[in-house]
Amino acid sequence: MILFGESSLRHCLENYVNHFHAERNHQGKSNVILFPAPEDRIGEMAGDIQTRERLGGLLKFFYRDAA
């Protein structure tokens, strides 16, 4: 990744922090996302799997669409 000044560095860090706090599985928390799906949706396999990418695909988050 090549950064061109402070604004691109801030953009990169903001994306990383958002990914870290909202999307990344936390190894120290038994590999469980801190804000999981509601209890009635756990184990549901009806929706398509989608992906959200940040920083040009360096950070990826997979989730299931609502059915």
N, CA, C and O atoms as a GROMACS GRO file, in nm:
protein
  268
    1MET      N    1   0.085  -0.116   0.000
    1MET     CA    2   0.000   0.000   0.000
    1MET      C    3   0.090   0.123   0.000
    1MET      O    4   0.184   0.134   0.080
    2ILE      N    5   0.061   0.214  -0.090
    2ILE     CA    6   0.138   0.338  -0.100
    2ILE      C    7   0.049   0.452  -0.052
    2ILE      O    8  -0.061   0.471  -0.103
    3LEU      N    9   0.097   0.527   0.043
    3LEU     CA   10   0.021   0.639   0.098
    3LEU      C   11   0.081   0.770   0.048
    3LEU      O   12   0.203   0.788   0.048
    4PHE      N   13  -0.006   0.861   0.006
    4PHE     CA   14   0.038   0.991  -0.045
    4PHE      C   15  -0.005   1.102   0.049
    4PHE      O   16  -0.095   1.180   0.016
    5GLY      N   17   0.055   1.110   0.162
    5GLY     CA   18   0.027   1.219   0.254
    5GLY      C   19  -0.063   1.178   0.370
    5GLY      O   20  -0.105   1.064   0.383
    6GLU      N   21  -0.091   1.277   0.453
    6GLU     CA   22  -0.165   1.255   0.576
    6GLU      C   23  -0.309   1.212   0.550
    6GLU      O   24  -0.361   1.127   0.622
    7SER      N   25  -0.374   1.270   0.450
    7SER     CA   26  -0.516   1.237   0.427
    7SER      C   27  -0.533   1.091   0.385
    7SER      O   28  -0.629   1.026   0.428
    8SER      N   29  -0.443   1.037   0.303
    8SER     CA   30  -0.456   0.896   0.265
    8SER      C   31  -0.423   0.805   0.384
    8SER      O   32  -0.481   0.697   0.397
    9LEU      N   33  -0.331   0.846   0.470
    9LEU     CA   34  -0.301   0.770   0.590
    9LEU      C   35  -0.422   0.768   0.683
    9LEU      O   36  -0.458   0.664   0.736
   10ARG      N   37  -0.485   0.883   0.702
   10ARG     CA   38  -0.605   0.890   0.787
   10ARG      C   39  -0.718   0.804   0.732
   10ARG      O   40  -0.788   0.737   0.807
   11HIS      N   41  -0.736   0.807   0.599
   11HIS     CA   42  -0.840   0.726   0.535
   11HIS      C   43  -0.812   0.577   0.560
   11HIS      O   44  -0.904   0.501   0.592
   12CYS      N   45  -0.689   0.536   0.545
   12CYS     CA   46  -0.649   0.398   0.567
   12CYS      C   47  -0.674   0.357   0.712
   12CYS      O   48  -0.731   0.251   0.738
   13LEU      N   49  -0.632   0.439   0.806
   13LEU     CA   50  -0.650   0.408   0.948
   13LEU      C   51  -0.797   0.405   0.987
   13LEU      O   52  -0.838   0.319   1.066
   14GLU      N   53  -0.877   0.495   0.933
   14GLU     CA   54  -1.021   0.497   0.963
   14GLU      C   55  -1.087   0.368   0.915
   14GLU      O   56  -1.168   0.310   0.987
   15ASN      N   57  -1.053   0.323   0.795
   15ASN     CA   58  -1.108   0.198   0.744
   15ASN      C   59  -1.064   0.080   0.828
   15ASN      O   60  -1.145  -0.010   0.856
   16TYR      N   61  -0.939   0.077   0.869
   16TYR     CA   62  -0.889  -0.033   0.950
   16TYR      C   63  -0.958  -0.036   1.086
   16TYR      O   64  -0.998  -0.143   1.133
   17VAL      N   65  -0.972   0.079   1.149
   17VAL     CA   66  -1.037   0.085   1.281
   17VAL      C   67  -1.183   0.040   1.270
   17VAL      O   68  -1.230  -0.034   1.356
   18ASN      N   69  -1.254   0.085   1.167
   18ASN     CA   70  -1.392   0.041   1.148
   18ASN      C   71  -1.400  -0.110   1.130
   18ASN      O   72  -1.488  -0.174   1.188
   19HIS      N   73  -1.312  -0.166   1.051
   19HIS     CA   74  -1.308  -0.310   1.030
   19HIS      C   75  -1.275  -0.383   1.161
   19HIS      O   76  -1.338  -0.483   1.195
   20PHE      N   77  -1.176  -0.333   1.233
   20PHE     CA   78  -1.131  -0.397   1.356
   20PHE      C   79  -1.242  -0.402   1.461
   20PHE      O   80  -1.260  -0.504   1.526
   21HIS      N   81  -1.316  -0.292   1.476
   21HIS     CA   82  -1.416  -0.285   1.582
   21HIS      C   83  -1.551  -0.344   1.544
   21HIS      O   84  -1.625  -0.386   1.633
   22ALA      N   85  -1.586  -0.349   1.416
   22ALA     CA   86  -1.721  -0.392   1.380
   22ALA      C   87  -1.727  -0.524   1.304
   22ALA      O   88  -1.830  -0.591   1.308
   23GLU      N   89  -1.622  -0.562   1.234
   23GLU     CA   90  -1.633  -0.676   1.143
   23GLU      C   91  -1.538  -0.791   1.173
   23GLU      O   92  -1.573  -0.906   1.148
   24ARG      N   93  -1.425  -0.764   1.225
   24ARG     CA   94  -1.322  -0.866   1.243
   24ARG      C   95  -1.359  -0.962   1.356
   24ARG      O   96  -1.410  -0.919   1.460
   25ASN      N   97  -1.335  -1.091   1.336
   25ASN     CA   98  -1.350  -1.186   1.446
   25ASN      C   99  -1.239  -1.160   1.547
   25ASN      O  100  -1.122  -1.145   1.510
   26HIS      N  101  -1.274  -1.153   1.672
   26HIS     CA  102  -1.177  -1.121   1.777
   26HIS      C  103  -1.123  -1.249   1.839
   26HIS      O  104  -1.196  -1.323   1.904
   27GLN      N  105  -0.995  -1.273   1.819
   27GLN     CA  106  -0.933  -1.395   1.868
   27GLN      C  107  -0.943  -1.407   2.020
   27GLN      O  108  -0.959  -1.517   2.073
   28GLY      N  109  -0.934  -1.296   2.091
   28GLY     CA  110  -0.940  -1.297   2.236
   28GLY      C  111  -1.079  -1.318   2.292
   28GLY      O  112  -1.095  -1.337   2.413
   29LYS      N  113  -1.179  -1.315   2.206
   29LYS     CA  114  -1.318  -1.332   2.249
   29LYS      C  115  -1.374  -1.464   2.194
   29LYS      O  116  -1.488  -1.468   2.148
   30SER      N  117  -1.297  -1.568   2.199
   30SER     CA  118  -1.336  -1.701   2.150
   30SER      C  119  -1.374  -1.699   2.003
   30SER      O  120  -1.461  -1.775   1.960
   31ASN      N  121  -1.309  -1.613   1.925
   31ASN     CA  122  -1.329  -1.603   1.781
   31ASN      C  123  -1.474  -1.572   1.745
   31ASN      O  124  -1.526  -1.622   1.645
   32VAL      N  125  -1.540  -1.490   1.827
   32VAL     CA  126  -1.679  -1.454   1.807
   32VAL      C  127  -1.689  -1.304   1.784
   32VAL      O  128  -1.626  -1.226   1.855
   33ILE      N  129  -1.769  -1.263   1.684
   33ILE     CA  130  -1.791  -1.121   1.659
   33ILE      C  131  -1.862  -1.060   1.780
   33ILE      O  132  -1.952  -1.122   1.836
   34LEU      N  133  -1.822  -0.941   1.820
   34LEU     CA  134  -1.875  -0.879   1.941
   34LEU      C  135  -2.023  -0.843   1.928
   34LEU      O  136  -2.094  -0.843   2.028
   35PHE      N  137  -2.069  -0.813   1.808
   35PHE     CA  138  -2.209  -0.777   1.787
   35PHE      C  139  -2.270  -0.877   1.689
   35PHE      O  140  -2.286  -0.845   1.571
   36PRO      N  141  -2.304  -0.999   1.736
   36PRO     CA  142  -2.351  -1.104   1.646
   36PRO      C  143  -2.494  -1.078   1.597
   36PRO      O  144  -2.561  -0.985   1.641
   37ALA      N  145  -2.537  -1.163   1.506
   37ALA     CA  146  -2.674  -1.157   1.456
   37ALA      C  147  -2.770  -1.189   1.571
   37ALA      O  148  -2.730  -1.252   1.669
   38PRO      N  149  -2.895  -1.145   1.560
   38PRO     CA  150  -2.993  -1.178   1.664
   38PRO      C  151  -3.006  -1.330   1.681
   38PRO      O  152  -2.978  -1.406   1.588
   39GLU      N  153  -3.047  -1.373   1.800
   39GLU     CA  154  -3.055  -1.516   1.833
   39GLU      C  155  -3.139  -1.595   1.733
   39GLU      O  156  -3.107  -1.710   1.703
   40ASP      N  157  -3.245  -1.535   1.680
   40ASP     CA  158  -3.333  -1.608   1.588
   40ASP      C  159  -3.268  -1.630   1.451
   40ASP      O  160  -3.322  -1.706   1.370
   41ARG      N  161  -3.156  -1.566   1.423
   41ARG     CA  162  -3.088  -1.582   1.293
   41ARG      C  163  -2.964  -1.669   1.302
   41ARG      O  164  -2.905  -1.703   1.199
   42ILE      N  165  -2.922  -1.706   1.421
   42ILE     CA  166  -2.800  -1.787   1.435
   42ILE      C  167  -2.824  -1.925   1.375
   42ILE      O  168  -2.923  -1.991   1.407
   43GLY      N  169  -2.735  -1.968   1.288
   43GLY     CA  170  -2.746  -2.098   1.223
   43GLY      C  171  -2.833  -2.097   1.099
   43GLY      O  172  -2.845  -2.200   1.032
   44GLU      N  173  -2.894  -1.985   1.068
   44GLU     CA  174  -2.981  -1.976   0.950
   44GLU      C  175  -2.895  -1.981   0.823
   44GLU      O  176  -2.793  -1.914   0.815
   45MET      N  177  -2.937  -2.060   0.727
   45MET     CA  178  -2.859  -2.077   0.605
   45MET      C  179  -2.935  -2.030   0.481
   45MET      O  180  -2.904  -2.076   0.371
   46ALA      N  181  -3.033  -1.942   0.495
   46ALA     CA  182  -3.122  -1.907   0.384
   46ALA      C  183  -3.064  -1.802   0.290
   46ALA      O  184  -3.091  -1.808   0.170
   47GLY      N  185  -2.987  -1.707   0.338
   47GLY     CA  186  -2.940  -1.598   0.254
   47GLY      C  187  -2.811  -1.629   0.181
   47GLY      O  188  -2.738  -1.721   0.218
   48ASP      N  189  -2.783  -1.552   0.076
   48ASP     CA  190  -2.657  -1.566   0.003
   48ASP      C  191  -2.543  -1.506   0.084
   48ASP      O  192  -2.563  -1.411   0.160
   49ILE      N  193  -2.425  -1.561   0.068
   49ILE     CA  194  -2.307  -1.508   0.135
   49ILE      C  195  -2.255  -1.390   0.055
   49ILE      O  196  -2.235  -1.400  -0.066
   50GLN      N  197  -2.234  -1.279   0.123
   50GLN     CA  198  -2.184  -1.156   0.062
   50GLN      C  199  -2.050  -1.122   0.126
   50GLN      O  200  -2.014  -1.174   0.232
   51THR      N  201  -1.977  -1.035   0.061
   51THR     CA  202  -1.849  -0.990   0.117
   51THR      C  203  -1.841  -0.838   0.111
   51THR      O  204  -1.892  -0.775   0.018
   52ARG      N  205  -1.779  -0.782   0.210
   52ARG     CA  206  -1.753  -0.638   0.214
   52ARG      C  207  -1.602  -0.621   0.218
   52ARG      O  208  -1.535  -0.681   0.302
   53GLU      N  209  -1.550  -0.542   0.128
   53GLU     CA  210  -1.405  -0.521   0.121
   53GLU      C  211  -1.370  -0.379   0.161
   53GLU      O  212  -1.445  -0.284   0.134
   54ARG      N  213  -1.258  -0.366   0.226
   54ARG     CA  214  -1.204  -0.235   0.262
   54ARG      C  215  -1.060  -0.230   0.215
   54ARG      O  216  -0.994  -0.334   0.204
   55LEU      N  217  -1.012  -0.113   0.188
   55LEU     CA  218  -0.873  -0.090   0.148
   55LEU      C  219  -0.835  -0.174   0.026
   55LEU      O  220  -0.731  -0.241   0.025
   56GLY      N  221  -0.920  -0.169  -0.074
   56GLY     CA  222  -0.889  -0.237  -0.200
   56GLY      C  223  -0.883  -0.389  -0.189
   56GLY      O  224  -0.814  -0.453  -0.267
   57GLY      N  225  -0.954  -0.446  -0.094
   57GLY     CA  226  -0.958  -0.591  -0.079
   57GLY      C  227  -0.860  -0.646   0.023
   57GLY      O  228  -0.855  -0.767   0.044
   58LEU      N  229  -0.781  -0.560   0.087
   58LEU     CA  230  -0.688  -0.609   0.189
   58LEU      C  231  -0.762  -0.659   0.313
   58LEU      O  232  -0.718  -0.753   0.378
   59LEU      N  233  -0.874  -0.595   0.344
   59LEU     CA  234  -0.957  -0.637   0.457
   59LEU      C  235  -1.090  -0.686   0.401
   59LEU      O  236  -1.156  -0.614   0.326
   60LYS      N  237  -1.130  -0.807   0.437
   60LYS     CA  238  -1.255  -0.863   0.387
   60LYS      C  239  -1.340  -0.909   0.504
   60LYS      O  240  -1.289  -0.956   0.606
   61PHE      N  241  -1.472  -0.894   0.487
   61PHE     CA  242  -1.568  -0.937   0.587
   61PHE      C  243  -1.679  -1.011   0.514
   61PHE      O  244  -1.739  -0.957   0.420
   62PHE      N  245  -1.707  -1.133   0.555
   62PHE     CA  246  -1.811  -1.214   0.492
   62PHE      C  247  -1.933  -1.216   0.583
   62PHE      O  248  -1.921  -1.227   0.705
   63TYR      N  249  -2.051  -1.206   0.522
   63TYR     CA  250  -2.176  -1.210   0.597
   63TYR      C  251  -2.284  -1.270   0.510
   63TYR      O  252  -2.267  -1.280   0.388
   64ARG      N  253  -2.394  -1.311   0.572
   64ARG     CA  254  -2.504  -1.372   0.499
   64ARG      C  255  -2.617  -1.271   0.485
   64ARG      O  256  -2.658  -1.207   0.582
   65ASP      N  257  -2.668  -1.257   0.361
   65ASP     CA  258  -2.781  -1.169   0.334
   65ASP      C  259  -2.906  -1.218   0.406
   65ASP      O  260  -2.919  -1.337   0.436
   66ALA      N  261  -2.996  -1.126   0.434
   66ALA     CA  262  -3.125  -1.164   0.491
   66ALA      C  263  -3.203  -1.241   0.385
   66ALA      O  264  -3.198  -1.209   0.267
   67ALA      N  265  -3.274  -1.342   0.429
   67ALA     CA  266  -3.350  -1.426   0.335
   67ALA      C  267  -3.475  -1.357   0.287
   67ALA      O  268  -3.550  -1.413   0.208
   0.00000   0.00000   0.00000
